Amino acid sequence: MIRQLADEHGEVVAIDLLRNYGQHNANLAGLREATGDYLITMDDDGQNPPGEALKLIAAIVERDDDVVFGRFDSKKASGLRRVGSAMISQINRRVFGQPDDLVVSNFRIMTSAVAQRISAAQTSFPYITGQALLASRRRSNVEVHHKSRAIGESNYTVRRILSLVLRILFSYSPAPLRLASAAGLATSFIAFALGVGVIGHKLISGTSVPGWASMMVALAFTNGMTVLIVSMIGEYTVRVLQQVSSTPTYVISRTVGR
């Protein structure tokens, strides 16, 4: 259907990716190919009536904003998706500086300048919502209608939520590394305190302390923390290697209409 529209209308461009690279890479491909003063993104599940895009256009032109997000009058989504959206929203506020009074969604309009900043970012793990927040200063909401899903079922699962959370935390925030470092530091202090306690007990009581059991427990605990920290560092190392390898995040199979 999209290819047919591109064949019939010269202003329509259809992009066929080599395989499914995920929502954010698909959005990124569209942003890089699109032209015009403003760009709109929306989901393909039919829950965003295309006519509601006129409200986005009117809002961004009238307010001279960088990005305008659609705020749904009544979001028709499952409980799992609501919980996931709330979790991601809290992370967005801490990582990307999302204002407390701003609601983000995939139904949004942005200026070409914002789209260019997003497109120019050299990241192997795009997250369009967060990047739009980072690449803009003036953002706002406009109320739009949200329809119930008429066909098919949502593929929004716990796995996808966790995958997005990890993408944000490991790609855009040093929080995991700092948390691991803090845990390692706390473990070192605990181990030091236990060591001082054992030495003090020996000096005061003059009795020997059975050492092998407590030593094995201490070694197991500290080694476990070491492995955790090394794993965290390894995750960042992998992402750095992928970042500098210049491997494209998507490959276009064909483009119809241009």
C-alpha positions in Angstrom: 0.0 0.0 0.0 2.8 2.4 0.9 4.7 1.6 -2.3 1.5 2.2 -4.3 1.1 5.6 -2.7 4.7 6.5 -3.5 4.1 5.4 -7.1 1.0 7.5 -7.4 2.1 10.6 -5.5 5.5 12.2 -6.1 5.5 13.8 -2.7 5.3 10.4 -1.0 8.6 8.5 -0.3 8.4 4.8 0.7 11.4 3.3 2.5 11.8 -0.4 2.7 14.4 -1.5 5.2 16.4 -4.7 4.7 14.9 -6.2 7.9 13.1 -5.1 11.0 15.6 -2.9 12.9 13.0 -1.8 15.5 10.9 1.3 15.9 13.6 3.8 16.7 15.8 2.9 13.8 12.8 3.0 11.4 12.0 6.5 12.7 15.6 7.6 12.3 15.6 6.4 8.7 12.5 8.4 8.0 13.9 11.5 9.7 17.0 11.3 7.5 15.0 10.9 4.3 12.2 13.4 5.0 12.2 17.0 3.8 10.2 20.1 4.8 10.0 22.5 7.7 8.2 20.1 10.1 8.3 16.4 10.6 5.6 14.2 12.2 6.1 10.7 13.6 3.2 8.4 14.6 2.6 4.7 15.3 1.2 2.4 12.6 -1.4 0.7 14.8 -4.2 3.0 13.7 -4.7 4.5 17.2 -3.6 7.9 16.1 -6.2 9.4 13.7 -4.2 11.1 10.9 -6.6 14.1 11.1 -5.2 14.8 14.6 -1.9 15.8 13.0 -3.5 19.1 12.1 -3.6 19.9 15.8 0.1 19.2 16.1 0.8 21.4 13.1 -1.3 24.3 14.4 0.3 24.1 17.8 3.9 24.2 16.7 3.3 27.0 14.2 1.4 29.1 16.6 3.7 28.6 19.6 7.0 28.5 17.6 8.1 25.4 19.6 10.8 23.0 18.7 8.8 19.9 19.5 5.1 19.3 20.3 4.0 16.0 21.7 0.4 14.7 21.4 -1.2 14.3 24.8 -3.9 11.7 24.5 -7.3 12.7 25.8 -7.9 9.1 27.0 -5.1 6.7 26.3 -6.5 3.3 25.0 -3.7 1.0 26.2 -3.3 -2.1 28.3 -2.3 -2.0 31.9 1.2 -3.3 31.1 1.8 -0.5 28.5 0.6 2.1 31.0 3.0 0.8 33.6 5.8 0.7 31.1 5.1 4.2 29.9 5.1 5.5 33.4 8.4 3.8 34.1 10.0 5.2 30.9 8.6 8.6 31.7 10.4 8.7 35.1 13.6 7.6 33.4 13.2 10.3 30.8 12.9 13.0 33.5 16.1 11.9 35.1 18.2 11.2 32.0 16.9 13.6 29.4 15.5 16.4 31.6 11.9 15.9 30.6 9.9 18.6 32.4 7.4 17.4 35.0 4.5 19.0 33.1 5.4 17.5 29.8 3.9 14.3 28.5 5.8 12.6 25.7 4.5 10.2 23.1 5.4 8.8 19.7 2.8 11.0 18.1 4.8 14.2 17.8 5.9 17.0 15.5 9.3 18.6 15.4 11.1 21.2 13.4 13.6 20.2 10.7 16.4 21.7 12.9 15.6 19.2 15.6 15.3 16.3 13.1 18.7 17.3 11.7 20.3 17.3 15.2 18.9 13.8 15.8 20.0 12.5 12.4 23.5 13.8 13.0 24.0 12.1 16.3 26.5 9.2 16.0 24.8 6.6 18.1 24.3 2.9 17.5 21.3 2.9 19.9 18.8 5.6 18.8 16.0 6.6 21.1 14.1 9.2 19.3 12.0 10.5 22.2 15.1 11.1 24.4 17.1 12.6 21.5 14.2 14.9 20.7 14.3 16.2 24.3 18.1 16.7 24.1 17.9 18.4 20.7 15.2 20.9 21.7 14.5 23.7 24.1 10.9 24.7 23.6 8.5 21.8 24.0 4.8 21.5 24.7 1.7 19.3 24.5 -1.5 19.5 22.6 -4.4 17.3 23.4 -5.2 14.7 20.7 -7.7 11.9 20.3 -6.5 8.3 20.9 -8.5 5.4 19.4 -8.8 1.8 20.5 -6.8 -0.7 18.5 -9.1 -2.1 15.9 -6.9 -4.8 14.3 -4.2 -7.0 15.8 -2.7 -7.0 19.3 0.0 -4.9 20.8 3.5 -6.4 20.8 4.4 -4.3 23.9 5.8 -6.9 26.3 7.8 -6.9 29.5 10.8 -7.9 27.4 10.5 -4.8 25.2 10.0 -2.6 28.2 13.2 -3.9 29.8 15.1 -3.7 26.5 14.1 0.0 26.2 15.1 0.7 29.8 18.5 -0.9 29.3 19.0 0.9 26.0 18.4 4.3 27.7 20.4 3.5 30.8 23.5 2.0 29.1 23.5 4.3 26.1 22.5 7.7 27.5 23.3 7.5 31.3 26.3 6.8 33.4 23.9 5.7 36.3 24.6 1.9 36.0 28.3 2.4 36.1 28.1 4.8 39.0 25.8 2.4 40.9 28.2 -0.5 40.3 31.1 1.7 41.5 29.2 2.8 44.6 28.3 -0.9 45.4 32.0 -1.8 44.9 33.1 1.0 47.2 30.5 0.0 49.8 31.7 -3.6 49.7 35.3 -2.5 50.2 34.3 -0.5 53.3 32.3 -3.4 54.7 35.2 -5.8 54.1 37.7 -3.3 55.7 35.4 -2.9 58.7 35.1 -6.7 59.1 38.8 -7.0 58.9 39.3 -4.4 61.6 36.7 -6.1 63.7 38.5 -9.5 63.4 41.9 -8.0 64.2 40.4 -6.2 67.2 38.7 -9.3 68.5 41.9 -11.2 68.3 43.9 -8.5 70.1 41.4 -8.1 72.8 40.3 -11.7 73.5 43.6 -13.3 72.5 41.8 -16.2 70.9 42.2 -17.4 67.4 39.2 -17.0 65.0 38.2 -19.9 62.8 39.0 -18.3 59.5 38.2 -20.5 56.6 34.4 -20.2 56.6 34.3 -16.4 57.1 37.1 -16.0 54.6 35.2 -18.1 51.9 32.1 -16.1 52.5 34.0 -12.8 52.2 35.8 -13.9 49.1 32.6 -15.1 47.5 30.9 -11.8 48.2 33.7 -9.6 47.0 34.4 -11.7 44.0 30.7 -11.6 43.1 30.8 -7.8 43.3 34.0 -7.7 41.2 32.3 -9.8 38.5 29.3 -7.5 38.6 31.4 -4.4 38.1 33.5 -6.0 35.4 30.3 -7.0 33.6 29.0 -3.5 33.8 32.2 -2.1 32.4 32.2 -4.8 29.7 28.7 -3.7 28.6 29.9 -0.1 28.2 33.0 -1.4 26.4 30.9 -3.3 23.9 28.8 -0.2 23.2 31.9 1.9 22.7 33.3 -0.5 20.2 30.0 -0.6 18.3 29.9 3.2 18.4 33.4 3.6 16.8 33.0 0.8 14.3 30.8 3.0 12.1 28.4 0.1 11.5 25.1 1.4 10.2 22.1 0.9 12.5 19.9 0.1 9.5 20.2 -0.7 5.8 17.7 0.5 3.2 16.7 -2.1 0.7 15.0 0.3 -1.7 13.4 3.7 -1.8 10.3 4.4 -3.9 9.4 7.9 -5.0 12.8 9.7 -5.0 
